[in-house]
Amino acid sequence: MDKKIFMDYLPEELTAQGIEPKFRTKQLYNWVYRKYVDTFEEMKNIPKDLKEKLQKKYIIEPLTLLNHEVAADETEKFLFKLNDNHTVETVLIKMKDEEIKEGKIKEAKYTVCVSTQVGCKVGCAFCLTAKGGFVRNLSAGEIVAQVRYMKKFKKFDENKALNIVYMGMGEPLDNYNNLVKAIKILAHEDGMNISPRRQTVSTSGIAPKIKKLGNENLGVNLAISLHAVDDKLREKLIPLNKAYNIQSVIDAIKEYPIDKRKKVMFEYLVIKNVNDDISSAKKLVKLLNGIPSKVNLIYFNPYPGSEFERPEDEDMKKFQDYLINKGILCTIRKSKGMDISAACGQLREKKLKDENGGN
């Protein structure tokens, strides 16, 4: 019998599987998510017979590190092997350095970009992950494990808060049930206790699932991979737009419960001579009217074989200035990890090529 992944389960599910009394699940969560142990043998306050029972039924760590790259800006990219030998990527981005303010140490801030699928069904024209096609969904535990691995690898304190973005390989809302469970497990007070307010779901726009997620009322932030302001271009970039056009996505967003202190993030991948002109900026302003929005302009990261090019700095700045002058909060995402395999899916693609003799 294949062993189950311990991190697939919420405490009440573990209790339902026969782990009793209830306080045992709290102890187990503490060992796994706060002490970062990888074996039940290391759990000092768990009875020997229970440890043996758990050892036969569950594995704790479902990830094996295959590759780790560190960029000059301290962005770190990880390639993991899963138990079925498929691979996924996780990225750890250092957002702010540690600093001393008024005699107090302010910790460095990190964001973990996690994958939710092996491959992806959406097939975005600019995305390397899509080239390999869709393989399977990740389980809730395989999603959660990526965050736990970062905390353990970096030797972060158990109370260290991280920001989580479901923006790695895959379309998060296409793996809806496991995504929602992962959010709950990561937020559980007995585990890593990472507030949903620190978690952002990035979607290419599955309109019905956006509404469904809103109805869950989890408190997670929403980011939309928009990338175009008219359906014709968006269908070319994101084939999913044929099923859920821009207006259907905008309508779903307007129903999404937004924390009054937050905004909906619109990711706009800027591609040279494709969507980097002021005409596109004007249409974007009109499209976002009435939505508490933040637009994040992203430089397209070229990769071998791509038909698209990185935009000019000057055009990015003009686009940003136009939006700001129209009252829309707009940032330009500083490209991270440019000296390593920066494009999502690139590490995995490299490994697959190596296995196939470079073809």
C-alpha positions in Angstrom: 0.0 0.0 0.0 1.3 3.5 -0.9 1.8 5.7 2.0 -0.3 8.9 2.4 1.2 12.3 2.5 0.8 13.7 6.1 0.6 17.3 4.9 -2.5 16.4 2.8 -4.7 16.6 5.9 -6.3 19.1 8.3 -6.2 18.2 12.0 -9.9 17.1 12.0 -9.2 14.7 9.0 -6.3 13.2 10.9 -8.5 12.6 13.9 -11.1 11.0 11.6 -8.4 8.6 10.4 -7.8 7.3 13.9 -5.2 9.7 15.4 -6.5 10.2 18.9 -6.9 11.8 21.4 -7.4 15.2 19.6 -4.4 16.8 21.3 -2.1 14.4 19.4 -2.9 16.1 16.1 -1.8 19.4 17.6 1.4 17.8 18.7 2.0 16.3 15.3 1.3 19.6 13.6 3.8 21.3 15.9 6.5 18.8 15.0 5.9 18.9 11.3 5.2 22.6 10.7 7.1 24.3 13.5 10.0 22.0 14.2 10.3 20.9 10.6 11.0 17.2 11.3 10.9 14.7 8.4 10.4 11.5 10.4 8.0 10.4 13.1 10.9 9.0 15.0 12.1 12.5 15.9 8.9 13.3 17.7 9.9 13.1 21.3 6.5 13.4 23.0 4.6 10.9 20.8 4.1 7.3 22.1 6.3 4.7 20.4 3.3 2.6 19.3 1.7 5.6 17.6 4.9 6.6 15.9 5.2 3.1 14.5 1.6 3.2 13.3 2.2 6.7 11.7 5.4 5.5 10.1 3.6 2.7 8.3 0.7 4.9 7.1 2.3 8.3 6.2 5.3 10.1 4.8 6.1 13.6 5.9 8.3 15.1 3.2 7.0 14.5 -0.4 9.7 16.6 -2.0 13.3 15.8 -3.1 15.5 18.6 -4.1 17.0 18.1 -7.5 18.4 21.6 -8.3 18.9 24.9 -6.5 20.0 28.1 -8.2 20.7 31.4 -6.5 20.7 34.7 -8.4 22.8 37.8 -7.6 19.7 39.5 -6.2 19.3 36.5 -3.8 16.2 35.1 -5.6 16.4 31.3 -5.2 14.8 28.8 -7.5 14.2 25.2 -6.5 13.4 22.1 -8.6 11.8 19.3 -6.7 11.1 15.7 -7.6 7.8 14.3 -6.4 7.2 10.7 -5.3 6.1 9.7 -8.9 9.3 11.3 -10.3 7.5 14.3 -11.9 9.1 17.7 -11.1 7.9 21.1 -10.0 9.5 24.4 -9.2 9.3 26.8 -6.3 10.8 30.3 -6.1 11.9 32.2 -3.0 12.0 35.9 -3.6 13.7 38.3 -1.1 11.5 41.4 -1.2 13.2 43.5 1.5 16.6 43.3 3.2 16.9 43.2 7.0 17.2 46.7 8.4 17.7 48.4 11.7 15.2 51.2 12.4 15.1 53.3 15.6 17.3 50.6 17.2 15.0 47.8 16.3 15.8 45.0 13.8 13.2 44.7 11.0 13.4 41.2 9.5 14.0 40.6 5.8 10.8 40.0 3.9 10.3 37.0 1.6 7.7 35.8 -0.8 7.3 32.1 -1.8 6.0 31.5 -5.3 4.5 28.0 -5.2 3.3 25.6 -7.9 -0.1 24.0 -7.9 0.2 21.6 -10.9 2.7 19.6 -12.8 2.5 21.4 -16.1 -0.6 23.4 -17.0 -3.8 23.1 -19.2 -4.2 26.8 -19.9 -1.5 27.0 -22.7 -0.5 30.7 -22.5 1.6 31.6 -25.5 4.3 33.3 -23.5 4.7 30.6 -20.8 7.3 27.9 -20.8 5.4 25.7 -18.4 2.7 25.3 -21.0 5.1 23.8 -23.5 5.3 20.6 -21.6 1.5 20.2 -21.4 -0.5 19.2 -18.3 0.5 16.2 -16.3 -1.4 16.2 -13.0 -2.6 18.3 -10.1 -0.5 18.6 -7.0 -2.1 17.4 -3.8 -2.8 19.9 -1.0 0.3 18.4 0.9 2.5 18.8 -2.1 1.5 22.5 -2.3 2.0 23.1 1.5 5.3 21.2 1.5 6.9 23.8 -0.8 6.3 26.5 1.8 7.5 24.3 4.7 10.6 23.4 2.7 11.5 27.1 2.3 11.2 27.7 6.0 13.3 24.6 6.9 15.9 25.2 4.2 16.5 28.9 5.2 16.3 28.0 8.9 13.6 30.5 9.5 12.1 30.8 13.0 8.8 28.9 13.3 7.0 32.2 13.7 8.6 33.9 10.7 5.8 35.2 8.4 6.1 34.6 4.7 4.0 35.9 1.8 2.7 33.1 -0.4 1.7 33.5 -4.0 0.1 30.7 -5.9 1.7 31.8 -9.1 4.2 29.1 -10.0 3.6 26.2 -12.4 -0.1 25.5 -13.1 -3.4 27.3 -12.9 -4.4 27.4 -9.2 -8.2 27.5 -9.8 -7.9 24.5 -12.1 -6.8 22.5 -8.9 -9.5 24.2 -6.8 -10.2 21.7 -4.0 -6.5 21.1 -3.2 -5.8 24.8 -3.4 -8.5 25.7 -0.9 -7.3 22.9 1.5 -3.7 24.1 1.2 -4.7 27.6 2.1 -6.5 26.3 5.2 -3.6 24.0 6.2 -1.1 26.9 5.8 -3.3 29.2 7.8 -4.0 26.7 10.7 -3.0 28.1 14.0 -1.4 24.8 15.1 0.8 24.8 12.0 2.6 27.5 10.1 -0.2 30.0 11.0 0.3 32.0 7.8 -2.7 34.3 7.5 -4.9 34.1 4.4 -4.2 37.9 4.1 -0.6 36.9 3.3 -1.7 34.5 0.6 -2.5 35.5 -2.9 -4.2 33.3 -5.6 -3.1 34.3 -9.1 -5.4 33.1 -11.8 -5.5 33.5 -15.6 -9.3 34.0 -15.2 -11.6 31.0 -14.7 -14.6 33.2 -14.0 -16.9 30.7 -12.2 -14.0 29.6 -9.9 -13.3 33.2 -9.0 -16.9 33.5 -7.8 -16.7 30.2 -6.0 -13.5 31.2 -4.2 -15.1 34.5 -3.2 -18.0 32.5 -1.7 -15.5 30.5 0.4 -14.8 33.8 2.2 -11.3 32.6 3.1 -9.8 36.2 3.1 -7.1 35.4 0.5 -6.0 38.1 -2.0 -6.7 37.8 -5.7 -4.4 38.5 -8.6 -5.5 38.3 -12.2 -3.1 37.5 -15.0 -4.7 39.9 -17.5 -1.9 40.7 -20.0 -4.2 42.2 -22.6 -7.1 44.7 -22.8 -9.1 43.2 -25.7 -10.3 39.7 -26.3 -8.6 39.2 -29.7 -5.1 39.7 -28.2 -5.9 37.9 -25.0 -7.1 34.9 -26.9 -3.8 34.8 -28.7 -1.9 35.1 -25.4 -4.2 33.1 -23.2 -6.5 30.5 -25.0 -8.6 30.2 -21.9 -10.0 33.6 -22.8 -12.2 31.9 -25.5 -14.1 30.2 -22.7 -14.0 33.1 -20.2 -13.6 36.5 -21.9 -12.3 39.6 -20.3 -15.8 40.9 -19.4 -16.8 37.7 -17.6 -13.6 37.8 -15.6 -14.2 41.5 -14.7 -17.8 40.7 -13.7 -16.6 37.9 -11.4 -14.0 40.2 -9.8 -16.6 42.8 -9.0 -18.4 40.2 -6.8 -15.2 39.0 -5.0 -15.1 40.1 -1.4 -12.1 42.5 -1.1 -10.6 43.5 2.3 -11.1 47.3 2.5 -7.3 47.6 3.0 -6.6 45.6 -0.1 -6.9 45.9 -3.8 -7.2 43.3 -6.6 -3.8 42.8 -8.3 -3.8 42.8 -12.0 -0.7 41.3 -13.5 0.1 42.7 -16.9 3.0 41.0 -18.7 4.5 43.7 -21.0 5.7 42.4 -24.3 7.6 44.5 -26.8 5.4 45.8 -29.7 2.5 43.6 -28.5 0.8 45.3 -25.6 3.2 48.1 -24.5 1.6 51.1 -26.1 -0.4 54.0 -24.6 -3.5 52.9 -26.5 -3.4 49.7 -24.4 -2.9 51.7 -21.2 -6.0 53.8 -22.0 -8.2 50.7 -22.5 -6.8 49.3 -19.3 -7.9 52.3 -17.3 -11.4 52.0 -18.8 -11.6 48.3 -18.0 -10.7 48.7 -14.4 -13.1 51.5 -13.7 -14.9 50.9 -10.3 -12.5 48.1 -9.1 -10.0 48.8 -6.3 -7.0 47.9 -8.4 -3.3 47.7 -8.4 -1.6 47.0 -11.7 1.7 45.2 -11.6 3.6 45.7 -14.9 5.9 42.7 -15.5 8.8 42.6 -18.0 8.5 39.6 -20.3 11.5 37.3 -19.5 12.8 35.9 -22.9 13.6 32.2 -23.0 15.1 30.2 -25.9 12.6 29.7 -28.7 10.2 32.4 -27.6 8.6 34.6 -30.3 8.3 37.5 -27.9 10.8 40.1 -26.7 11.5 42.1 -23.5 10.0 45.6 -23.7 12.1 48.8 -23.5 12.5 50.5 -20.1 11.2 53.7 -21.6 7.9 52.2 -22.8 7.4 50.5 -19.4 7.8 53.9 -17.6 5.4 55.7 -20.0 2.8 53.0 -19.5 3.2 53.2 -15.7 3.0 57.0 -15.7 -0.2 57.0 -17.7 -1.9 54.7 -15.3 -0.7 56.7 -12.2 -1.9 59.9 -13.7 -5.3 58.4 -14.1 -5.4 57.5 -10.4 -4.5 53.8 -10.7 -1.8 52.4 -8.4 0.8 50.9 -10.7 4.2 49.4 -10.0 6.8 47.9 -12.3 7.9 44.5 -11.0 11.6 44.5 -10.7 12.8 41.5 -12.7 14.2 38.9 -10.2 16.6 36.1 -10.8 17.6 37.2 -14.4 20.9 35.5 -14.1 19.3 32.1 -13.3 16.5 30.1 -14.9 14.1 33.0 -14.4 11.1 32.0 -16.6 8.6 29.8 -14.8 9.2 26.2 -15.9 12.7 26.8 -17.2 14.5 24.6 -14.6 12.0 21.8 -15.2 12.4 22.2 -19.0 16.2 22.0 -18.7 16.0 18.8 -16.8 13.5 17.2 -19.3 15.8 18.2 -22.1 18.8 16.6 -20.4 16.9 13.4 -19.8 16.0 13.4 -23.5 19.5 13.9 -24.7 19.1 17.6 -25.4 16.1 17.3 -27.8 
